[in-house]
């Protein structure tokens, strides 16, 4: 199967098939005014993709740091000019610790894209939802159990006219959506076990001359558990989400090992995990991850069933081997090294993931068919926290143990210093 055949025949396991006006162009009067909260690498990449893939227009920017805001303004003014759109109005530029509140209060913004460090996601989500705006929130929805529970309460307050998406774009990648549909329809028979991995290079240090220790910590948020949630919750979450989605359940318990064996720079995140998740009906996910060095990149799932095996990688053949053999024929890289994308914009099997995710989201706004993904985002975040807690505490942790734990992370700094 290729992408054209998939769009013509597949239901994509709940992936909304795009209407013609969504797939090719939006009506001229249906533009959505987007405010970007967090002008870093991933935030800029996603907002740029929104601009190219949909009629959403970036009209406002917010960031705690003035220099990041200035870089973002230059980029999006140039982008808007290239798309025959207006530059960003000075009154819609916000910086400092209260920039998120100012953006939420801006009447000229319809949609807020939350691309701040994960520690702030739930706080910023609450302000955006309360403002009545549509929200695109990057994963994870919370870095600890307390934030996850808070997010669930926020989800209950989302209006029927609001759309809220969580950044699990891998579900929207056509090859992954197509194979997931077949697995859910029983192509593998009874699933016995799953193997997953996310092997990634180390994150690079963000150096800013004259930065205080607190500022350096914020700029290098990936290195700190409180700010990022650790690699299992911040980065590896995409693979856990795919497993939850395909199996239609979250893990019931987990055991884990891992540690900080290679990294020597500042911070307290682990550089490797090995987790055994137990799902309903005794299905196990054996998951392993690394984030150090620069020895290449590999991420994906492999599901083993009574009637076949499914391979679901970021790069390489997407296929089912067995009694219902099937393959996606448009995979662009079937062999050779895989390139890691620090900004989250991957090629190969994920080449259309961001684009199709964004088009479906914007269509939910312009069509009035709103949806709310907060609860699903929280479920996956908690699944990763389950594995993290099992590793940190060196014991088996059940879903009930996790929810009763009351886990809370503290920021450990006063943000008013950045006013």
Protein Blocks (a to p, Z undefined) as FASTA:
>chain_A
ZZklmmmmmgolopacddfklmmoccfklcccdddehjafklmmmmmmmmmmmmcdcfbd
cdfblklmmmmmmmmmmmmmmnopacddfklccedjklmmmmmmpmkbfbdcdfbdfklm
mmmmmmmmmnopacdddddedjbfklmmmmmmmmmmpcfkbccddfdfklmpmklmmmmm
mmmnopnopafbdcdddddddddddddehiafklmmmmmmmmpmklnopjklmmmmmmmm
mmmmmnopacfbdcdedddfkbmcecjbdfbdcdddddehhiacddddddedjebccddd
ddddfkbccdddfbdcdddedjkgcddfkbfblgdjddddfkopaghjllmmmmmmmmmm
mmmmmnopacdfklmmmmmmmmmmmmmmmmmnopacdfklmmmnopacdekiafklmZZ
